[in-house]
Amino acid sequence: MDERRFRPNVLVRTPPGTPAFVEDEWIGREARLGAGVRIGFLRSSERCVMTNQAQQDLPHAPAVLKAIATAHDNRIDALATVLTPGTVRVGDPLVLG
């Protein structure tokens, strides 16, 4: 699925072979990201019908929410809070603490 449907603030690309929904293991943990940024993973979010809606150049896609519900109990992502602000750039690694 096109990740733009989920309007992420930060998108983490995991290496090939990473298990699906690895972000579940991050809940309750902290991570470093970019130049001194610390974040704390709080929970995953339950997705709603907005993921199906047409956005920018993405067409209406009613199968999106159904796929999330079937694959992972209607949850996808890891919501986090900023513990220490700083600068994050494309390509910066996420290092779990």
C-alpha positions as CSV (number, residue, x, y, z in Angstrom):
1,M,0.0,0.0,0.0
2,D,1.1,3.5,-0.6
3,E,2.2,4.9,2.8
4,R,0.9,8.3,2.0
5,R,-2.5,7.0,2.8
6,F,-1.5,6.9,6.5
7,R,0.0,10.5,6.6
8,P,3.1,9.6,8.6
9,N,5.3,12.3,10.2
10,V,8.2,9.9,10.1
11,L,8.5,6.8,7.9
12,V,10.9,4.1,9.0
13,R,12.0,1.7,6.3
14,T,13.1,-1.6,7.7
15,P,15.6,-3.9,6.0
16,P,14.5,-6.8,3.8
17,G,13.5,-9.8,5.9
18,T,12.1,-7.8,8.8
19,P,9.0,-9.4,10.2
20,A,5.7,-7.8,9.4
21,F,4.4,-5.4,12.0
22,V,7.8,-5.3,13.8
23,E,6.7,-1.9,15.2
24,D,4.5,-3.7,17.7
25,E,7.8,-4.6,19.5
26,W,8.7,-0.9,19.8
27,I,5.7,0.0,22.0
28,G,7.0,1.1,25.4
29,R,10.5,1.6,24.2
30,E,12.5,4.7,23.3
31,A,14.6,5.4,20.3
32,R,17.2,7.9,19.0
33,L,16.6,9.5,15.6
34,G,18.6,12.1,13.8
35,A,20.6,14.8,15.6
36,G,19.8,14.1,19.2
37,V,16.1,13.4,18.8
38,R,14.7,11.0,21.4
39,I,11.2,9.5,20.9
40,G,9.1,7.2,23.0
41,F,6.7,4.8,21.4
42,L,3.3,4.8,23.0
43,R,0.9,2.6,21.1
44,S,-0.4,1.6,17.7
45,S,-3.4,3.3,16.2
46,E,-6.7,1.9,15.1
47,R,-7.3,2.9,11.5
48,C,-10.5,4.3,10.2
49,V,-12.2,4.7,6.8
50,M,-10.1,7.7,5.9
51,T,-7.4,5.4,4.7
52,N,-9.8,4.4,1.9
53,Q,-10.5,7.9,0.7
54,A,-9.0,9.5,-2.4
55,Q,-6.0,11.7,-1.4
56,Q,-3.9,13.8,-3.7
57,D,-3.2,11.5,-6.6
58,L,-4.3,8.3,-4.8
59,P,-7.7,7.0,-5.9
60,H,-10.5,5.8,-3.5
61,A,-9.5,2.3,-2.4
62,P,-12.1,0.6,-0.2
63,A,-9.9,-2.5,0.1
64,V,-7.3,-0.7,2.2
65,L,-9.0,-0.7,5.6
66,K,-10.3,-4.3,5.0
67,A,-6.7,-5.4,4.4
68,I,-5.5,-3.7,7.6
69,A,-8.3,-5.2,9.6
70,T,-7.7,-8.7,8.2
71,A,-3.9,-8.6,8.6
72,H,-3.5,-6.9,11.9
73,D,-6.6,-6.3,13.9
74,N,-7.2,-2.9,12.2
75,R,-3.9,-1.5,13.6
76,I,-0.9,-0.3,11.7
77,D,1.9,2.0,12.8
78,A,3.6,3.1,16.1
79,L,2.6,6.3,17.6
80,A,5.4,8.1,19.4
81,T,6.0,11.3,21.4
82,V,9.1,13.5,21.2
83,L,11.1,13.3,24.4
84,T,14.0,15.4,23.2
85,P,13.5,17.6,20.1
86,G,16.1,18.0,17.4
87,T,16.7,17.7,13.6
88,V,15.8,14.6,11.6
89,R,16.8,14.2,8.0
90,V,15.9,11.7,5.3
91,G,18.2,8.7,5.8
92,D,18.8,9.1,9.5
93,P,18.8,5.8,11.3
94,L,16.4,4.9,14.0
95,V,18.2,3.3,17.0
96,L,16.1,1.5,19.5
97,G,17.2,1.9,23.2
